[in-house]
Amino acid sequence: MVTRRELALLRAMYQHETVTAAAASVNMAQPAASALLRDLETRLGFALFSRENRRLHLTSQGRALLPEVLNALAGIEAVDRLARDIRHGSASRLAVGAVAISASSLFPPALARLRRTHPDVAVTVRSGTALEIVDMAVDHRIDLGIIIGAPQDARVETRTLSTLSLFCILRADHPLAARKRLTLGEVARQQPIVLGTALPAGRATARALEAAGLAHMPTVEVMQSSAACALVAAGVGLGIVETLGAVYARRQGLEARRLLRVDDLALGLVWPRHRGMSGPAEALKQYLVDETRALGLDRPGHKLTKS
């Protein structure tokens, strides 16, 4: 059995990459931390870290174990926070899972509204991929999740908010910014910044290019729409992102041009099945629906509204 102290040390070693720094961050002496790690590896039957140039790097076994280590420690810390809230007379807590770009675009105004109507609710936000967020809902680690992809999974309740589109994002001084409409071919010839194919929007981009007989030759491939926006803002080039990425881009002062709608790319909500939803969770769910409408995402073709 892995103890909380061991979980905390593993997380610290992953973050700091040296035993000395990791031990200090969890208030342990370096020899005690080294001994604890050796004992844990003996019990597990495999090495978690390898040493390279005085720094520690996760082994393949350690990388496989790390996500569960982080989730387990997050769960323990969530129990601690809830117990503290109960002890101080406030047990109202809301756990939300969100894909990264939703946490930067759709979620903030909905949360701001929740804070006004439910000021005593403490909110925890957990990020992850769509599949990871579904698993969080299955395990009741979150009350509500925001995903892109909207998988049909019988283990959770789901609601589709909107079908999404692919957008070109670019700086106002880019030569193509004077154009009100752009085609996928025109953007593809610029060798754009794109999302990785591990993401639903990245796969949709690759499929759209292939269907149009266009080469998939990105300048840069990134794993977050916000990163694509930052690169576009820095002048690296133009980019292709999904609708929420375009919303974020507009808020950063960039231009966004809709390229095409993708029918199997959806923005959705998930929550645990067979469990009553709390008042704050119901409120946040409705605020997310309202924000989707306010941004114009629920309309066919969804030309983005100013925000």
N, C-alpha and C positions, 0 to 999 in steps of 0.2 A: 504494500500500500504506500502510495506517495503522499507525504505530508504537506501541509500548507507551507511550512518553512522551506521544503525542497522545491515546491512550485515557485515560490517567490524568488529563490536563488536562481533557478533555471531562467526565469523571465529576466532577471537582472543581468545574468551572464549573456543572454542573447542581446540585450540592449547595450551593454558596456564592453563586451568582448575580452575582458580581462578579469581574472578571479579577484584581484585586489580591488578594482573599482566596483565590481558586482557585490563583493562582500561588504564594502563600505556603504553601499546604497541600501542594504538590508540590515545594517547594524550588526554585522558579523566580523570576526577576526578572519584574516586571510587563511591561516592554517585550518581553522574550523570549517570554513567554506570548502576548501580543497578536500578535507576528510569527508564532508557530507556528500560532495559530488562523487568521490570514489565509492563510497558506500552505496549510493543510489545506482551507479552504473553496475556495480556488482550484483545488486538485487534484480536490476532489469535484464542483465545478461548481454549488454552491448554498450559501446561507447557513445556518448552524446555529443562530445566536442573533440576536435583535433586541434593541435597547436601549430600555428604557422607564424613565424616572425614575431613571437611573443604575444600573439593574439589568438583567441579561441574562435574557431569556426564550427558551426553545426555539422555533424556527420549526416549522411543520408537518413540514418535512423533517427537522429535528433530532429531533422527537419520534418520527418513524418509525425513525430510526437508533439512538436511545438504547438500547432494549432489547438490541440486538446489541452495542453498545459495552460495556454492563455485563456481558453474558454473556462476551464475549471477554476482558475484563479479569479476570473471576472465574476463567475457565479458565487464564489465564496465572498468576494468583496461586496457583491450586491446584497447577499444575506446580511452582512455586517451593516450596510447602510440602512436596510429595511428595519433591522432590529434597533438601530439608533433612532430612526424616525418614530418607531412605535414607542420607544422609551421616552422620547420627548413629546409624545402626544400627537404625532402626525404620521399616519401610515399610508398616505396617498402617494404612490410612486407609479410612474409610467415608463415602461421600457419600449423603445422604438428601434427597429432595425431599418437601415436605409442604405441603398446603393449610394456610392459616393456623390454622384452628380445630383441626386435628389436632395441630399443634405446641404448642397450649395445653391439650390435653385427653388424647388417647390416647397421644401420643408420649412425654411426659416420664417416666411410670413404666416404659415399655418401655426407654427409654434408660438410666434408672437401673439397671435390671437388667443391661443390656449392660455398663455400666461395672463392675459387680461381677464379671461372668464374663470380660470382655475388657478389663481396665484399661489395656492398652497401645494400644488402638485410638483413633486421633484421628478425631473425627466432624465432618463439615461438613454443615450443614443449609441447604438452599436452598428458599425459599418460591416459590409461584407458583400459577396456576390449574391445574385438572386437565389441561387441554390442554397447558399449558406444561410440566408435570411429565412428561407422556407424551413430549413432544419431548425432554426431558432424558434420559429412559431410552433413547429411540431413538438419541440421539447419544452414549450411554455417559457422560454427564456425571454421572449418579447411579447408585448401585448398587441403590437401592430407593426407591420413591415411594409416598406415601400420598395418595389422592385421594378426592374425593366426586364421584360421577357414573359411575365405573367404565366408561369407554368401551370398546367392543369394538374393539380396534385390533390388527390382525395383526402390527404392527411390534414389539409388546412382549408379554411374558408378563403375565398378570393373575390376580388371585385376589380374589373378592368376600368381604369379611369379614362384612358385615351389610347388610340392607335398613334404611333409616333412616326415621324418623318426623318429623313436625312437632310441636313443643312450644310451649306458651305459657310464658314466663318472667315472673315478677313478684316484687315485694318482699313480704315476709311481712306488711307492714302494709297491703297493697292490699286493698280490700273483697272482691275475688274470691278472695283467698288462702285464705279459710275453706272454699272449695269444693274437694272432692277431685277432682271432674271438671268440666271446662269443655268447651263446644262451640265449634266454629269460629265460629259465628254470634255467640256471646256475646263472643268475643275481637275479632271484626271490628268490632263496634259500638263498641269502645273506641278505634278508629283506632290500631292498634298500630304499634310500631317493627318494620320488616320488613327482610329482606335484599333487596338489589337483584336485579332479574331477570337480570342478567348472570351470577349465580351459580346453580348447579343448585337449591339449596334455595329461592332467591328465586323462580325460575320455578315450582317446585313449589307454593309458597305462592300465587302468582297464579293458577295453574291450579285449585287446590283452591277458592279463593274464587269463581272464575268458575263452576266446576261446581256449587257450592252456591247460585248466584244471589246472591252477596254482593258488595258494592262493595269494590274494592281502593283504599282511601283511607288510606294510612299517615300517621302523625304524622311519622315520620322514616324514610328509607331509607338503609341503611348497607351497606358492602361486607365487613364481617367480623362474625361472631357475637359475638366478644369486645367489639366496639364496641356492639352491641345490648345486651349484658349491662351494660356501663358506663353506658349511658343509662338502663336500667331501674333500676340501683342508685342513680342520681342522682335518681330520682323523675320522670323524663320521662314514663313510662307503662309499659305492659306490652309484651312483644315476642313475635315468632314466630321461632323458630330451629329448626335441625335437631337431631338427637340429640346430636351432639358439642357443639353450642352449649349444650344443656341440661345436659350433664355439666359443662361449664365453669361454667355459671351456678350449679349446685349447689355447686361448690367455692368460689364467691364469696359463698355465703350466701343465694342467691336461691331462690325456689320454682320448680318446673317441673311442668307438667301436660301429659301427652300428649294431643294433639288427634286425630291420625290417622296411620296408616302410609301411606307413599308407595312403591308397589312399584317404581317406576323410579328411585328415589333411593337410591343404594348407596354404601357405604364400601368402598374396595378398595385393593389393592396392585398396583403395576406394577414391572417390572424389565426390563433389557435382554434381548432374545431372542438366542439362539445365543451366550451367554456364561455360563460357569460362575459360580455365585454363591459368593462367599467365605464362609469360616466365620462371621465376624462378621455378614455380611449375612443368612445363613441363621438365625443366632441371633436377630437383631433381628426378622426376619420372624415367627419363632415367638413371640417375646415380644409382638408386636403382636396376633397371634391370641389368645394367652393373655389379654391385657388386654381385648380385645373380649369374651371370655367372662366375665372377672371383673366387667366392668361390666354384664353381662346383655344386651349388644347383639345377641348371636347368637340370642336367644330371640324367638319371635313376640310382637309387642306390646311387647317389651323395656321393661318397667318398670325404670327405672334403679335400680341397687343403690347403697347408700351407699359413698362412696370417700373 
